[in-house]
Amino acid sequence: MSFERKKAIFEEYDKELESHGVRLSDLINAARDASEVTLLKSKLVCNGFVDITFSDVTDKRGLIGTIIQAQKKK
């Protein structure tokens, strides 16, 4: 295998690795824990919201988001 071909393979690998790093950073930044959910729920209650629900959104890779539903008291 030529040097140029090896270089192209490593450059492609480097791009793929960078892409995975970005995806991991996005997942870390979007992650939430139980204390954050509790804090958000408390803030919603303090601002007059009721019937608060949190639902996970998943795909084949796992958790990708959260749907938050609440109603404002009249």
MOPAC internal coordinates of N, CA, C and O (Angstrom, degrees):
PM7 1SCF
backbone

  N    0.0000 0     0.00 0     0.00 0    0    0    0
  C    1.4441 1     0.00 0     0.00 0    1    0    0
  C    1.5281 1   108.50 1     0.00 0    2    1    0
  O    1.2310 1   121.07 1   -43.82 1    3    2    1
  N    1.3069 1   115.55 1   136.18 1    3    2    1
  C    1.4638 1   119.77 1  -176.86 1    5    3    2
  C    1.5305 1   111.46 1   -74.58 1    6    5    3
  O    1.2310 1   122.33 1   -20.14 1    7    6    5
  N    1.3145 1   113.14 1   159.86 1    7    6    5
  C    1.4541 1   119.63 1   177.85 1    9    7    6
  C    1.5234 1   110.75 1   -59.67 1   10    9    7
  O    1.2310 1   120.12 1   137.16 1   11   10    9
  N    1.3320 1   117.37 1   -42.84 1   11   10    9
  C    1.4661 1   121.55 1  -179.59 1   13   11   10
  C    1.5229 1   111.44 1   -60.98 1   14   13   11
  O    1.2310 1   120.39 1   139.94 1   15   14   13
  N    1.3213 1   116.86 1   -40.06 1   15   14   13
  C    1.4627 1   121.01 1   179.36 1   17   15   14
  C    1.5334 1   110.39 1   -66.41 1   18   17   15
  O    1.2310 1   120.50 1   136.51 1   19   18   17
  N    1.3350 1   116.65 1   -43.49 1   19   18   17
  C    1.4624 1   120.50 1   177.29 1   21   19   18
  C    1.5263 1   110.84 1   -61.52 1   22   21   19
  O    1.2310 1   120.95 1   138.48 1   23   22   21
  N    1.3342 1   115.79 1   -41.52 1   23   22   21
  C    1.4525 1   120.86 1   179.21 1   25   23   22
  C    1.5324 1   110.42 1   -62.19 1   26   25   23
  O    1.2310 1   120.08 1   136.82 1   27   26   25
  N    1.3199 1   117.45 1   -43.18 1   27   26   25
  C    1.4679 1   121.74 1   179.08 1   29   27   26
  C    1.5239 1   110.86 1   -63.07 1   30   29   27
  O    1.2310 1   120.30 1   139.09 1   31   30   29
  N    1.3163 1   117.02 1   -40.91 1   31   30   29
  C    1.4706 1   121.47 1   178.93 1   33   31   30
  C    1.5356 1   110.14 1   -62.98 1   34   33   31
  O    1.2310 1   120.49 1   134.53 1   35   34   33
  N    1.3271 1   116.67 1   -45.47 1   35   34   33
  C    1.4670 1   119.95 1   179.78 1   37   35   34
  C    1.5298 1   111.69 1   -66.60 1   38   37   35
  O    1.2310 1   120.02 1   143.79 1   39   38   37
  N    1.3285 1   117.57 1   -36.21 1   39   38   37
  C    1.4543 1   120.31 1   177.77 1   41   39   38
  C    1.5347 1   110.30 1   -65.09 1   42   41   39
  O    1.2310 1   120.15 1   139.45 1   43   42   41
  N    1.3227 1   117.33 1   -40.55 1   43   42   41
  C    1.4595 1   121.67 1   177.51 1   45   43   42
  C    1.5345 1   110.19 1   -65.39 1   46   45   43
  O    1.2310 1   120.62 1   137.04 1   47   46   45
  N    1.3199 1   116.42 1   -42.96 1   47   46   45
  C    1.4599 1   121.09 1   177.14 1   49   47   46
  C    1.5250 1   110.55 1   -60.44 1   50   49   47
  O    1.2310 1   120.37 1   137.92 1   51   50   49
  N    1.3268 1   116.90 1   -42.08 1   51   50   49
  C    1.4589 1   122.05 1   179.60 1   53   51   50
  C    1.5327 1   110.99 1   -62.02 1   54   53   51
  O    1.2310 1   120.09 1   137.47 1   55   54   53
  N    1.3238 1   117.43 1   -42.53 1   55   54   53
  C    1.4677 1   121.41 1   177.97 1   57   55   54
  C    1.5291 1   110.67 1   -63.34 1   58   57   55
  O    1.2310 1   120.67 1   137.51 1   59   58   57
  N    1.3177 1   116.32 1   -42.49 1   59   58   57
  C    1.4611 1   120.95 1   179.90 1   61   59   58
  C    1.5257 1   110.47 1   -64.81 1   62   61   59
  O    1.2310 1   120.41 1   137.17 1   63   62   61
  N    1.3087 1   116.82 1   -42.83 1   63   62   61
  C    1.4631 1   121.16 1   178.71 1   65   63   62
  C    1.5261 1   110.94 1   -62.71 1   66   65   63
  O    1.2310 1   120.25 1   138.25 1   67   66   65
  N    1.3138 1   117.12 1   -41.75 1   67   66   65
  C    1.4631 1   121.21 1   177.52 1   69   67   66
  C    1.5260 1   110.61 1   -62.78 1   70   69   67
  O    1.2310 1   120.42 1   138.81 1   71   70   69
  N    1.3145 1   116.81 1   -41.19 1   71   70   69
  C    1.4590 1   121.70 1   178.31 1   73   71   70
  C    1.5220 1   111.21 1   -61.40 1   74   73   71
  O    1.2310 1   120.37 1   137.69 1   75   74   73
  N    1.3191 1   116.90 1   -42.31 1   75   74   73
  C    1.4669 1   120.61 1   177.71 1   77   75   74
  C    1.5251 1   110.90 1   -65.10 1   78   77   75
  O    1.2310 1   120.58 1   142.86 1   79   78   77
  N    1.3239 1   116.50 1   -37.14 1   79   78   77
  C    1.4699 1   120.50 1   177.72 1   81   79   78
  C    1.5186 1   111.72 1   -63.77 1   82   81   79
  O    1.2310 1   120.66 1   138.71 1   83   82   81
  N    1.3238 1   116.34 1   -41.29 1   83   82   81
  C    1.4619 1   120.67 1   178.05 1   85   83   82
  C    1.5260 1   109.84 1   -64.19 1   86   85   83
  O    1.2310 1   120.44 1   136.18 1   87   86   85
  N    1.3249 1   116.76 1   -43.82 1   87   86   85
  C    1.4754 1   121.05 1   179.20 1   89   87   86
  C    1.5336 1   109.99 1   -61.36 1   90   89   87
  O    1.2310 1   119.82 1   136.67 1   91   90   89
  N    1.3104 1   117.95 1   -43.33 1   91   90   89
  C    1.4574 1   121.52 1   178.84 1   93   91   90
  C    1.5235 1   110.84 1   -63.46 1   94   93   91
  O    1.2310 1   120.15 1   137.69 1   95   94   93
  N    1.3141 1   117.32 1   -42.31 1   95   94   93
  C    1.4691 1   120.39 1   177.87 1   97   95   94
  C    1.5221 1   110.96 1   -61.80 1   98   97   95
  O    1.2310 1   120.37 1   138.51 1   99   98   97
  N    1.3275 1   116.90 1   -41.49 1   99   98   97
  C    1.4627 1   120.84 1   177.09 1  101   99   98
  C    1.5239 1   111.13 1   -60.61 1  102  101   99
  O    1.2310 1   120.58 1   136.72 1  103  102  101
  N    1.3200 1   116.50 1   -43.28 1  103  102  101
  C    1.4636 1   120.20 1   179.65 1  105  103  102
  C    1.5223 1   111.78 1   -65.06 1  106  105  103
  O    1.2310 1   120.75 1   138.99 1  107  106  105
  N    1.3184 1   116.16 1   -41.01 1  107  106  105
  C    1.4666 1   120.14 1   178.93 1  109  107  106
  C    1.5264 1   110.17 1   -64.41 1  110  109  107
  O    1.2310 1   120.62 1   136.39 1  111  110  109
  N    1.3355 1   116.43 1   -43.61 1  111  110  109
  C    1.4647 1   120.23 1  -179.47 1  113  111  110
  C    1.5248 1   112.15 1   -66.31 1  114  113  111
  O    1.2310 1   120.36 1   150.21 1  115  114  113
  N    1.3213 1   116.92 1   -29.79 1  115  114  113
  C    1.4645 1   120.67 1  -178.26 1  117  115  114
  C    1.5207 1   113.00 1   -88.65 1  118  117  115
  O    1.2310 1   120.76 1   170.04 1  119  118  117
  N    1.3148 1   116.16 1    -9.96 1  119  118  117
  C    1.4658 1   119.74 1  -176.25 1  121  119  118
  C    1.5187 1   110.93 1   -64.78 1  122  121  119
  O    1.2310 1   121.64 1   -33.30 1  123  122  121
  N    1.2977 1   114.47 1   146.70 1  123  122  121
  C    1.4524 1   120.12 1   176.18 1  125  123  122
  C    1.5189 1   108.61 1  -132.80 1  126  125  123
  O    1.2310 1   120.90 1   -27.16 1  127  126  125
  N    1.2975 1   115.89 1   152.84 1  127  126  125
  C    1.4546 1   118.73 1   176.23 1  129  127  126
  C    1.5276 1   109.30 1  -119.59 1  130  129  127
  O    1.2310 1   120.96 1    -4.18 1  131  130  129
  N    1.3085 1   115.76 1   175.82 1  131  130  129
  C    1.4661 1   120.73 1  -175.23 1  133  131  130
  C    1.5255 1   111.88 1   -59.73 1  134  133  131
  O    1.2310 1   119.75 1   143.26 1  135  134  133
  N    1.3208 1   118.08 1   -36.74 1  135  134  133
  C    1.4678 1   119.76 1  -178.41 1  137  135  134
  C    1.5222 1   111.34 1   -67.36 1  138  137  135
  O    1.2310 1   120.18 1   144.39 1  139  138  137
  N    1.3286 1   117.26 1   -35.61 1  139  138  137
  C    1.4579 1   120.18 1   177.79 1  141  139  138
  C    1.5238 1   111.22 1   -68.02 1  142  141  139
  O    1.2310 1   120.33 1   141.19 1  143  142  141
  N    1.3184 1   116.98 1   -38.81 1  143  142  141
  C    1.4678 1   121.13 1   177.56 1  145  143  142
  C    1.5215 1   109.67 1   -64.05 1  146  145  143
  O    1.2310 1   120.41 1   135.70 1  147  146  145
  N    1.3274 1   116.82 1   -44.30 1  147  146  145
  C    1.4596 1   121.23 1   179.21 1  149  147  146
  C    1.5282 1   110.65 1   -62.62 1  150  149  147
  O    1.2310 1   120.39 1   137.23 1  151  150  149
  N    1.3160 1   116.87 1   -42.77 1  151  150  149
  C    1.4643 1   120.90 1   179.26 1  153  151  150
  C    1.5274 1   110.87 1   -63.61 1  154  153  151
  O    1.2310 1   120.10 1   135.33 1  155  154  153
  N    1.3198 1   117.42 1   -44.67 1  155  154  153
  C    1.4603 1   120.70 1   178.99 1  157  155  154
  C    1.5256 1   110.81 1   -62.50 1  158  157  155
  O    1.2310 1   120.39 1   137.41 1  159  158  157
  N    1.3255 1   116.86 1   -42.59 1  159  158  157
  C    1.4606 1   120.47 1   179.27 1  161  159  158
  C    1.5308 1   109.90 1   -62.04 1  162  161  159
  O    1.2310 1   119.95 1   137.49 1  163  162  161
  N    1.3134 1   117.71 1   -42.51 1  163  162  161
  C    1.4658 1   121.39 1   178.18 1  165  163  162
  C    1.5249 1   111.48 1   -61.20 1  166  165  163
  O    1.2310 1   120.56 1   138.18 1  167  166  165
  N    1.3281 1   116.53 1   -41.82 1  167  166  165
  C    1.4650 1   120.64 1   178.72 1  169  167  166
  C    1.5216 1   111.14 1   -64.03 1  170  169  167
  O    1.2310 1   120.72 1   139.65 1  171  170  169
  N    1.3242 1   116.23 1   -40.35 1  171  170  169
  C    1.4617 1   119.76 1   178.34 1  173  171  170
  C    1.5293 1   110.75 1   -64.19 1  174  173  171
  O    1.2310 1   120.33 1   135.45 1  175  174  173
  N    1.3317 1   116.98 1   -44.55 1  175  174  173
  C    1.4646 1   121.27 1   178.95 1  177  175  174
  C    1.5278 1   109.88 1   -60.87 1  178  177  175
  O    1.2310 1   119.96 1   135.92 1  179  178  177
  N    1.3173 1   117.67 1   -44.08 1  179  178  177
  C    1.4642 1   121.88 1   179.97 1  181  179  178
  C    1.5245 1   112.29 1   -63.09 1  182  181  179
  O    1.2310 1   120.65 1   155.95 1  183  182  181
  N    1.3132 1   116.36 1   -24.05 1  183  182  181
  C    1.4613 1   121.18 1   179.38 1  185  183  182
  C    1.5252 1   113.12 1   -99.12 1  186  185  183
  O    1.2310 1   120.79 1  -163.90 1  187  186  185
  N    1.3433 1   116.10 1    16.10 1  187  186  185
  C    1.4430 1   120.45 1   171.58 1  189  187  186
  C    1.5176 1   116.70 1    87.52 1  190  189  187
  O    1.2310 1   119.95 1  -159.68 1  191  190  189
  N    1.3318 1   117.70 1    20.32 1  191  190  189
  C    1.4625 1   120.19 1   178.39 1  193  191  190
  C    1.5297 1   110.45 1   -95.50 1  194  193  191
  O    1.2310 1   121.07 1   -32.08 1  195  194  193
  N    1.3367 1   115.56 1   147.92 1  195  194  193
  C    1.4650 1   122.17 1   177.83 1  197  195  194
  C    1.5295 1   108.78 1  -133.17 1  198  197  195
  O    1.2310 1   120.92 1    -5.01 1  199  198  197
  N    1.3230 1   115.85 1   174.99 1  199  198  197
  C    1.4784 1   121.32 1   179.83 1  201  199  198
  C    1.5308 1   111.34 1    49.11 1  202  201  199
  O    1.2310 1   120.77 1  -127.73 1  203  202  201
  N    1.3207 1   116.12 1    52.27 1  203  202  201
  C    1.4657 1   122.10 1  -176.66 1  205  203  202
  C    1.5270 1   109.50 1   -86.30 1  206  205  203
  O    1.2310 1   120.93 1   -53.05 1  207  206  205
  N    1.3216 1   115.83 1   126.95 1  207  206  205
  C    1.4643 1   120.38 1   177.16 1  209  207  206
  C    1.5245 1   110.01 1  -132.83 1  210  209  207
  O    1.2310 1   121.61 1   -32.35 1  211  210  209
  N    1.3058 1   114.53 1   147.65 1  211  210  209
  C    1.4612 1   122.52 1   175.81 1  213  211  210
  C    1.5229 1   107.40 1  -121.02 1  214  213  211
  O    1.2310 1   119.90 1   -52.18 1  215  214  213
  N    1.3186 1   117.80 1   127.82 1  215  214  213
  C    1.4648 1   122.27 1   179.00 1  217  215  214
  C    1.5245 1   109.33 1  -127.64 1  218  217  215
  O    1.2310 1   120.96 1   -49.52 1  219  218  217
  N    1.3195 1   115.77 1   130.48 1  219  218  217
  C    1.4640 1   120.01 1   178.26 1  221  219  218
  C    1.5201 1   110.97 1   -74.51 1  222  221  219
  O    1.2310 1   120.87 1   -35.53 1  223  222  221
  N    1.3233 1   115.94 1   144.47 1  223  222  221
  C    1.4602 1   122.94 1   173.33 1  225  223  222
  C    1.5211 1   106.23 1  -111.93 1  226  225  223
  O    1.2310 1   120.65 1   -56.24 1  227  226  225
  N    1.3183 1   116.36 1   123.76 1  227  226  225
  C    1.4656 1   120.47 1  -177.70 1  229  227  226
  C    1.5199 1   110.54 1  -126.60 1  230  229  227
  O    1.2310 1   121.46 1   -19.76 1  231  230  229
  N    1.3067 1   114.81 1   160.24 1  231  230  229
  C    1.4550 1   121.96 1   168.48 1  233  231  230
  C    1.5167 1   106.95 1  -135.54 1  234  233  231
  O    1.2310 1   119.93 1    13.01 1  235  234  233
  N    1.3051 1   117.74 1  -166.99 1  235  234  233
  C    1.4646 1   120.04 1  -175.95 1  237  235  234
  C    1.5285 1   113.08 1   -62.87 1  238  237  235
  O    1.2310 1   120.32 1   161.05 1  239  238  237
  N    1.3423 1   117.00 1   -18.95 1  239  238  237
  C    1.4623 1   120.50 1   179.46 1  241  239  238
  C    1.5158 1   112.74 1   -90.15 1  242  241  239
  O    1.2310 1   120.31 1   168.82 1  243  242  241
  N    1.3355 1   117.02 1   -11.18 1  243  242  241
  C    1.4588 1   120.08 1  -179.59 1  245  243  242
  C    1.5132 1   111.69 1   122.23 1  246  245  243
  O    1.2310 1   120.84 1    25.92 1  247  246  245
  N    1.3185 1   115.99 1  -154.08 1  247  246  245
  C    1.4630 1   122.71 1  -177.47 1  249  247  246
  C    1.5258 1   110.17 1   -66.69 1  250  249  247
  O    1.2310 1   120.69 1   -52.17 1  251  250  249
  N    1.3406 1   116.29 1   127.83 1  251  250  249
  C    1.4674 1   119.76 1   178.49 1  253  251  250
  C    1.5260 1   112.68 1  -123.82 1  254  253  251
  O    1.2310 1   120.29 1   174.54 1  255  254  253
  N    1.3254 1   117.06 1    -5.46 1  255  254  253
  C    1.4595 1   118.83 1   179.56 1  257  255  254
  C    1.5098 1   111.84 1   177.00 1  258  257  255
  O    1.2310 1   121.97 1     2.06 1  259  258  257
  N    1.3170 1   113.84 1  -177.94 1  259  258  257
  C    1.4555 1   121.02 1   179.42 1  261  259  258
  C    1.5159 1   109.20 1  -138.93 1  262  261  259
  O    1.2310 1   121.04 1   -44.09 1  263  262  261
  N    1.3120 1   115.62 1   135.91 1  263  262  261
  C    1.4660 1   121.34 1   173.04 1  265  263  262
  C    1.5195 1   106.95 1   -98.93 1  266  265  263
  O    1.2310 1   120.78 1   -53.45 1  267  266  265
  N    1.3220 1   116.11 1   126.55 1  267  266  265
  C    1.4589 1   121.77 1   178.50 1  269  267  266
  C    1.5205 1   107.19 1  -113.49 1  270  269  267
  O    1.2310 1   121.19 1   -55.49 1  271  270  269
  N    1.3325 1   115.34 1   124.51 1  271  270  269
  C    1.4632 1   119.95 1   178.59 1  273  271  270
  C    1.5108 1   108.53 1  -122.67 1  274  273  271
  O    1.2310 1   120.82 1   -40.43 1  275  274  273
  N    1.3308 1   116.04 1   139.57 1  275  274  273
  C    1.4576 1   121.42 1   178.21 1  277  275  274
  C    1.5210 1   108.38 1  -158.73 1  278  277  275
  O    1.2310 1   121.59 1   -24.75 1  279  278  277
  N    1.2997 1   114.56 1   155.25 1  279  278  277
  C    1.4614 1   119.58 1   177.04 1  281  279  278
  C    1.5100 1   108.82 1  -118.03 1  282  281  279
  O    1.2310 1   121.14 1   -39.24 1  283  282  281
  N    1.3234 1   115.43 1   140.76 1  283  282  281
  C    1.4604 1   121.29 1   178.22 1  285  283  282
  C    1.5235 1   108.76 1   -82.24 1  286  285  283
  O    1.2310 1   120.53 1   -49.34 1  287  286  285
  N    1.3508 1   116.59 1   130.66 1  287  286  285
  C    1.4728 1   120.67 1   176.33 1  289  287  286
  C    1.5151 1   108.89 1   -63.21 1  290  289  287
  O    1.2310 1   121.47 1   -35.56 1  291  290  289
  N    1.3299 1   114.79 1   144.44 1  291  290  289
  C    1.4786 1   119.31 1   178.48 1  293  291  290
  C    1.4903 1   111.20 1   -88.15 1  294  293  291
  O    1.2310 1   120.10 1   180.00 1  295  294  293

